[in-house]
């Protein structure tokens, strides 16, 4: 969200939607978005990331996705 450009939040009040941090492994960035779930991005071209996948399990489960962690050699990731 770009508040300086006049964008406003479109999510429910009381939820936190902010990138905690991203971990890059190879050409994939694994990002955790607090109450917004987990996002995988193709960052082969670092200037033009492309969405691979996004999953949000809140609701029905609580949010608070803190760390997206690629699992080496498995082709998958875990979230905490």
ChimeraX attribute file (.defattr): number of C-alpha atoms within 10 A of each C-alpha:
attribute: neighborCount
match mode: 1-to-1
recipient: residues
	/A:1	11
	/A:2	8
	/A:3	8
	/A:4	7
	/A:5	7
	/A:6	7
	/A:7	9
	/A:8	10
	/A:9	10
	/A:10	7
	/A:11	11
	/A:12	8
	/A:13	7
	/A:14	7
	/A:15	13
	/A:16	15
	/A:17	19
	/A:18	14
	/A:19	18
	/A:20	14
	/A:21	15
	/A:22	19
	/A:23	15
	/A:24	16
	/A:25	13
	/A:26	9
	/A:27	12
	/A:28	19
	/A:29	25
	/A:30	24
	/A:31	25
	/A:32	28
	/A:33	22
	/A:34	23
	/A:35	23
	/A:36	22
	/A:37	23
	/A:38	26
	/A:39	19
	/A:40	23
	/A:41	19
	/A:42	18
	/A:43	18
	/A:44	13
	/A:45	9
	/A:46	10
	/A:47	7
	/A:48	10
	/A:49	15
	/A:50	15
	/A:51	13
	/A:52	13
	/A:53	11
	/A:54	14
	/A:55	10
	/A:56	18
	/A:57	13
	/A:58	15
	/A:59	9
	/A:60	7
	/A:61	9
	/A:62	11
	/A:63	19
	/A:64	18
	/A:65	23
	/A:66	18
	/A:67	21
	/A:68	23
	/A:69	20
	/A:70	19
	/A:71	11
	/A:72	9
	/A:73	6
	/A:74	7
	/A:75	7
	/A:76	9
	/A:77	13
	/A:78	11
	/A:79	14
	/A:80	12
